[in-house]
């Protein structure tokens, strides 16, 4: 079972103001390839469907995107994989499912940047990688333990990439809590209400999340940062969501 745990893309498209070649990744099992039929366009926001859990697909995705757009300025590593399971159940996910979380939620960002790095390096203003992380990356909570652990690793990877790939490449992350997408509502009303235990007493919004991506894409003096949106509060340091 797969799920994409965050869906800010329509909101992001509405909020995007910069004339940059932007590519986002999302994971769908039905189709590994969905190249845009449009000609190169510096104002194009393209959204490809690829299995970024496979290294070769990550490299192909970047190659196809550069060919379609005539270049590349920004990558949003938005794909996630998980299966909803009791957080305390150590056998709820198989070893293969743990590996799939690791492949999609952690390693994909590395492979995408590996392929984009020559283009980013050649760009006069370099390039940007934005990672869709999660509140689960810094809290012992989430749809599954494998998801939380792999998101934590992905967040640290972001910091490592930011520390080593400047000044031409900036790498940042957005950490939303639960968002009321179709996926978020699948948790059920009780967990949605529990997720509202923030200092503001409400969940983070899709528009706020999209604005965070736009800000981090434009902020040319920010790298290695993670911006939290509607984070859950667990006074005891843990919990289940």
C-alpha positions in Angstrom: 0.0 0.0 0.0 1.4 3.4 -0.9 0.3 6.9 0.1 1.6 10.4 -0.7 1.4 12.0 2.7 1.3 15.6 1.5 -0.5 17.2 -1.4 0.3 21.0 -1.5 0.9 21.1 -5.3 -2.3 22.9 -6.4 -1.9 25.4 -3.7 1.8 25.8 -4.6 0.9 26.4 -8.2 -1.5 29.2 -7.2 1.1 30.8 -5.0 4.1 30.4 -7.4 5.3 33.8 -8.6 8.9 33.3 -9.7 9.8 32.7 -13.3 11.8 29.5 -12.7 11.9 26.1 -14.1 10.4 24.1 -11.2 10.0 20.3 -11.0 8.1 18.5 -8.3 8.0 14.8 -7.6 5.1 12.7 -6.5 4.7 9.0 -6.3 1.9 7.0 -8.0 2.0 3.3 -8.6 -0.1 3.3 -11.8 2.3 5.1 -14.0 6.1 5.5 -13.9 6.3 8.0 -16.7 4.2 11.0 -17.6 6.3 13.3 -19.6 4.9 16.7 -20.3 3.9 17.2 -24.0 4.4 20.9 -23.7 7.5 22.6 -25.4 10.2 24.1 -23.2 8.8 27.0 -21.3 10.6 29.0 -18.6 7.3 29.6 -16.8 6.2 26.0 -16.8 5.4 24.2 -13.6 5.7 20.5 -14.4 4.5 17.6 -12.3 5.7 14.2 -13.4 4.6 10.8 -12.0 7.5 8.5 -11.3 8.5 5.8 -8.9 11.3 7.6 -7.2 11.8 4.6 -5.0 14.0 3.3 -7.8 17.3 5.0 -8.3 17.2 4.7 -12.1 13.8 6.4 -12.2 15.2 9.4 -10.2 18.0 9.9 -12.7 15.7 9.5 -15.7 13.2 11.9 -14.2 15.8 14.7 -13.9 17.1 14.0 -17.4 13.6 14.1 -18.9 12.7 17.2 -17.0 15.8 19.1 -18.2 15.1 18.1 -21.7 11.5 19.2 -21.4 12.1 22.5 -19.7 15.5 23.4 -21.3 17.1 23.5 -17.8 16.3 23.2 -14.2 16.3 25.6 -11.2 14.3 24.0 -8.4 13.4 20.5 -7.4 10.7 19.8 -4.9 11.2 16.3 -3.5 7.6 15.8 -2.6 7.1 12.0 -2.8 6.5 9.9 0.3 5.6 6.3 1.0 4.1 4.7 4.1 1.4 2.3 5.3 -0.8 3.3 8.2 0.1 1.0 11.2 0.1 1.1 15.0 3.2 3.1 15.8 4.1 0.7 18.7 3.8 -2.5 16.6 7.3 -3.5 15.7 6.2 -6.1 13.2 3.4 -4.2 11.4 5.6 -3.4 8.5 7.8 -5.9 6.7 11.5 -5.5 6.0 10.7 -4.8 2.4 8.2 -2.0 3.5 10.9 -0.5 5.7 13.2 -0.5 2.7 10.6 1.1 0.6 10.2 3.9 3.1 13.9 4.4 3.1 14.1 4.4 -0.7 11.3 7.0 -1.3 11.5 9.1 1.9 15.3 9.4 2.2 17.4 8.2 -0.8 15.3 9.7 -3.6 16.3 13.3 -2.7 20.0 12.3 -2.9 19.6 10.6 -6.3 17.6 13.6 -7.7 20.3 16.0 -6.7 23.1 13.8 -8.1 21.6 14.1 -11.5 20.7 17.8 -11.2 24.0 18.9 -9.8 25.8 19.6 -13.1 22.9 21.7 -14.3 22.7 23.5 -10.9 26.4 24.1 -10.9 26.2 25.6 -14.5 23.3 27.9 -13.6 24.4 31.5 -12.9 22.2 31.4 -9.7 22.7 27.8 -8.9 19.8 25.6 -7.9 17.4 24.8 -5.1 16.2 21.5 -3.6 13.2 21.6 -1.3 12.3 18.5 0.6 8.8 17.7 1.8 9.5 16.4 5.3 7.1 15.9 8.1 6.4 16.7 11.8 7.1 13.0 12.2 10.7 13.6 11.3 11.3 15.3 14.7 8.5 13.6 16.8 8.1 10.0 17.7 4.8 9.8 15.8 3.3 9.4 12.4 1.5 6.9 10.1 4.1 4.2 11.0 7.5 3.9 12.7 9.2 3.3 9.4 7.8 6.5 8.0 8.9 8.5 11.0 12.4 7.1 11.0 12.9 7.5 7.3 11.6 11.1 7.4 14.1 11.8 10.2 16.9 10.4 8.0 15.7 12.5 5.1 15.7 15.6 7.2 19.3 15.0 8.3 20.2 14.3 4.7 18.9 17.7 3.8 21.2 19.3 6.4 24.2 17.3 5.1 23.5 18.3 1.5 23.1 21.9 2.6 26.4 21.8 4.5 28.3 20.4 1.6 26.8 21.6 -1.7 26.9 25.4 -1.3 27.3 28.0 -2.5 25.7 26.9 -5.8 23.0 24.7 -4.2 20.6 25.6 -1.4 18.7 22.7 0.3 15.8 23.2 2.7 12.8 21.4 4.0 9.2 22.0 5.0 7.8 20.0 7.9 4.0 20.0 7.9 1.9 18.3 10.5 -1.3 16.7 9.5 -2.9 18.3 6.5 -6.6 17.8 5.7 -6.1 16.3 2.3 -7.9 13.2 1.2 -4.9 11.3 2.8 -5.1 13.2 6.1 -8.8 12.6 6.5 -8.2 8.9 6.2 -6.8 8.9 9.7 -10.3 9.4 11.1 -12.0 12.2 13.1 -10.5 11.2 16.4 -6.9 11.4 15.2 -7.6 14.6 13.3 -8.9 16.2 16.5 -5.9 14.9 18.4 -3.6 16.4 15.7 -5.0 19.9 16.6 -3.0 19.9 19.8 -0.8 22.7 18.7 -0.1 26.0 20.4 -2.5 27.6 17.9 -5.1 25.0 18.4 -5.6 24.2 14.8 -4.0 22.2 12.0 -1.6 23.7 9.5 -3.1 24.7 6.1 -2.3 23.8 2.5 -1.9 27.5 1.7 0.6 28.1 4.6 2.5 25.0 3.4 2.6 26.2 -0.2 3.8 29.6 0.9 6.6 28.0 2.9 7.9 26.3 -0.3 7.7 29.6 -2.2 9.5 31.5 0.5 12.3 28.9 0.8 12.7 28.8 -3.0 13.2 32.5 -3.1 15.3 33.1 0.1 18.8 33.1 -1.4 20.5 33.4 2.0 18.7 30.4 3.6 20.0 26.8 3.4 19.9 23.9 5.8 16.6 25.1 7.3 13.4 23.3 8.1 10.1 25.2 8.5 7.5 23.6 10.6 3.8 24.0 9.7 1.1 23.1 12.3 3.4 20.8 14.3 1.8 18.4 16.8 2.8 18.9 20.4 3.6 15.8 22.5 4.6 16.9 26.0 5.9 13.5 26.9 8.0 13.3 23.8 6.0 10.7 21.9 2.6 9.7 20.7 0.7 8.1 17.9 -0.9 9.7 14.9 
